[in-house]
Amino acid sequence: MEWVSEGFIISVREHGDNQAVINIFTEKYGRCQGLLYGRQNKRNIPTMQVGNLVQATWKARIENQLGYFLLEIQQDNSCHIFSNYWASYIISAAAELIYRLFPERESHVRTYKHLLQLFPLLSKSLMHAIQEYVKWETVVLADIGYGLNLSNCAVTGQSYDLSYVSPKTGRAVSESVAQNWVNKLLILPDFLQVSDEKSLSEATESTSIIELLHGLNLTGFFIEKYAMAQLSTTLSLQARSRLINVVNTAIKQHKERSVTKVGIST
């Protein structure tokens, strides 16, 4: 058995003295696992970094075997980490989500294609990068059967004035009909109302930084309540929690700068 495909490295685990167990997320074959020989080889060390796009050749005697990989770097995404500290948190969170939610060898083409769009945007500002990451999480939810309907109100059907999301249905709710249930609804950030024709990379810095947290809380609710609940594990999404901490820190710093500016002006 043998196949060749591009894919993202999503996990690397040492195995023996000079081997590693690698998980790669590909468009056609989904999440695939295999051995990499020569873990300490100078050629393999920079290649087998989580988030890198590689051309992988997988070989095994029969299909159900673990098999082994031959890897060739296609896109080194570690450059984003050196430019922006938040890039490593986004890469880790995305890799963790794929590893935990997607069964091995199950194709998720839409999630893969959106991941191809996400990683180049990690060189953008924190606002742009995390907005795009949250949008990617909505694609993951749709891929595993928990898609959100954020295009119109669940009650009135209108496509404007959308401010909340029902935690039961995953559908948007307009401001005008949400007054009696605000405390039970999830906040819908403005940037998730961007149309499919307009990339989130075009979103402006005028978006409030608190909306990043609203977006992560929204997708996180459905990931935890529905997707993670189907898994036989009590482990939390630690990489995603660290990303949320990054956003909370950015919010705190933004507030401190605002207070300082007010103090200087007075």
Secondary structure by P-SEA (a helix, b strand, c coil): cbbbbbbbbcccccccccccbbbbbbccccbbbbbbcccccccccccccccbbbbbbbbccccccbbbbbbbbccccccccccccaaaaaaaaaaaaaacccccccccaaaaaaaaaccccccccaaaaaaaaaaaaaaaaaaacccccccccccccccccccbbbccccbbbcccccccccccbbbbccccccccccccccccccccaaaaaaaaaaaaaaaaacccccccccccaaaaaaaaaaaaaaaaaaaaaaaaaaaaac
